[in-house]
Amino acid sequence: MIEKSEREQIIALIKREVVPAIGCTEPIAVALCVARATELLESRPEQIRVALSANILKNAMGVGIPGTGGMIGLPIAIALGTLIGKSAYQLEVLKDSTPEAVEEGKRLIGENIIHIALKEGIEEKLYIEVTCQADGHTATAIISGGHTRFVHESRDGVTLLDRQGGVTEESGEKAPELTLRKVFEFADTTPIEEIAFIGEAKRLNKAAAEQSFKARYGHELGRTLRGSQSERTFLDNNTFTHILSYTSGACDARMAGAMIPVMSNSGSGNQGIAATVPVVVYAEDNHKTEEELTRALILSHLTAIYIKQSLGRLSALCGCVVAATGSSCGITYLMGGRYEQVSYAVQNMIATLTGMICDGAKPSCALKLTSGVSTAVLSAILAMEQKCVTSVEGIVEKDVDRSIRNLTHIGSVGMNETDRMVLDIMTHKQP
């Protein structure tokens, strides 16, 4: 068993990275930064200037904003951030939104006081800079390196917070060093009472999926997969279909801007959904115990966190690749797999999904999540049959941790030009 002091470090890491969020985390993080700048200004802004990294801009362009009746994109998120946002709420910054606030937000947008630009000359992929002005006063807030990590605050030229250039962990704490074997051992042996908190991820993310079946969100992939016609024509009413419908349904609702909280992972609600819902559905359909589910969820979420440590918060690689790899590990564990089979599942996932691009947060993310979790199930099945992609194939190496590094190096370095091209295409599409 891992020593208690190290277990406490890993538990603290999970609690930092697995947190509730309402709405897509990129525009919500912008709203959070706007809310803080407004608080520093201590009055309603007359001008709001927002400078963003390309990855934040990409992920915030086409996604629904919670509580706005289907409005998408940054302007309404910024307007609500300044009108009703509270920075103390973190990624639930807009939870006090009302229809009246949305109408006021529309009027604010119409006043043309919101200015959004690409921040030039930065390497950080997660960067948000907001400057608010009113009555001769100026306030600035900057988030960098994490969706809730403020690195600079100032008012009228007086610096109130400055930790730019410091560690990029949102809490300022150094993360424990992980390997896949250590992740597995932690999930498998930690006293159950120490990790029972992960049950809140099950509650929130399954509730989001169930809510999505009651209304029409996005492309309605979850409702379509759950519908009797699709089951009769292509898919049986089985665990595989349930996994796909529940996972895509939660994503449908979230990307459409439903005012539904989900438990995120590494700053992404969709990653939280993909790391949680397939594992929960498999466990419930197969009558697994609460302890088995708890350990499988910890394995899933911590695997995703481990991979993201070297990939980075935002990249050209779709986050569902990472989160679905976690859920494949969790499902393998519930199937009775041990470390060897879990490592096989990871190798199979890396061999299959590497290269799936991120072209921003949007309703069609539900399709990508479905691709990821369907591969997760297939990878788990193969792993339990002792079948694993070998080290002579592609980027997979004999050492699973080296395979993970190959995946993350491709996503964080190799696909940078892809990232630039995707953003260029997105910003120059014909209307």
Secondary structure, 3 states (H helix, E strand, C coil): CCCHHHHHHHHHHHHHHCCEEECCHHHHHHHHHHHHHHHHHCCCCCEEEEEECHHHHHHHCCCECCCCCCCECHHHHHHHHHHCCCHHHHHHCCCCCCHHHHHHHHHHHHCCCEEEEECCCCCCCCEEEEEEEECCEEEEEEEECCCCCEEEEEECCEEEEECCCCCCCCCCCCCCCCCHHHHHHHHHHCCHHHHHHHHHHHHHHHHHHHHHCCCCCCCCHHHHHHCHHHHHHCCCCCHHHHHHHHHHHHHHHHHCCCCCEEECECCEHHHHHHHHHHHHHHHHHCCCCHHHHHHHHHHHHHHHHHHHHHHCCCCCECHHHHHHHHHHHHHHHHCCCCHHHHHHHHHHHHHHHCCCECCCCCCCHHHHHHHHHHHHHHHHHHHHCCCCCCCCCCCCCCCHHHHHHHHHHHHHHHCHHHHHHHHHHHHCCCC
